[in-house]
């Protein structure tokens, strides 16, 4: 799902995702966003998992930094 995604002034999402995976940082997909786009968890990149809004709220509250793309 990350092929061809390139943000303005950023490296390709595939490059970022590969670096994140090498560092063993969890990659989450937003379940609400996935439902709206008809994306199944099986379509996510290897190692990525779906998480719900309560999961995001919990982790943001526990951390001083996070990345959203």
C-alpha positions in Angstrom: 0.0 0.0 0.0 3.0 2.4 0.3 4.2 2.0 -3.3 4.1 5.4 -5.1 3.2 7.5 -2.0 5.4 10.5 -1.9 4.8 13.5 0.4 5.7 17.0 -0.6 9.3 17.6 0.4 9.6 14.1 1.9 11.2 10.8 0.9 8.9 8.2 -0.6 6.7 6.4 2.0 8.3 3.1 1.0 11.7 4.4 2.0 10.4 5.6 5.4 8.5 2.4 6.0 11.5 0.3 5.3 13.7 2.4 7.7 11.0 2.2 10.4 10.8 -1.6 10.0 14.5 -2.0 10.2 14.4 -0.1 13.5 11.6 -2.4 14.7 9.2 0.5 15.2 5.5 -0.6 15.0 3.6 0.5 12.0 -0.1 1.0 12.5 -2.9 1.5 10.1 -6.0 3.4 11.2 -9.0 1.1 11.2 -11.5 3.9 10.6 -9.5 5.2 7.6 -9.2 1.6 6.3 -12.9 0.9 6.5 -13.7 4.2 4.7 -11.2 3.1 1.9 -12.2 -0.6 1.9 -8.8 -1.7 2.9 -8.4 -5.0 4.7 -5.7 -5.7 7.3 -4.3 -8.4 5.0 -3.5 -5.6 2.4 -1.2 -3.7 4.8 2.5 -3.9 4.5 4.2 -6.9 6.2 4.4 -6.1 9.9 1.8 -3.4 9.9 -1.4 -3.8 12.0 -4.8 -2.1 12.2 -5.4 0.0 15.3 -8.5 1.8 16.6 -8.8 5.4 17.7 -8.6 4.4 21.5 -5.2 2.8 20.7 -4.0 6.0 19.1 -5.2 8.2 22.0 -3.5 5.9 24.5 -0.1 5.9 22.7 -0.1 9.6 22.0 -0.8 10.2 25.7 2.1 8.0 26.7 4.6 9.5 24.3 6.1 12.9 23.7 6.7 12.2 20.0 4.8 10.5 17.2 4.8 10.5 13.4 1.8 10.6 11.2 2.0 10.4 7.4 
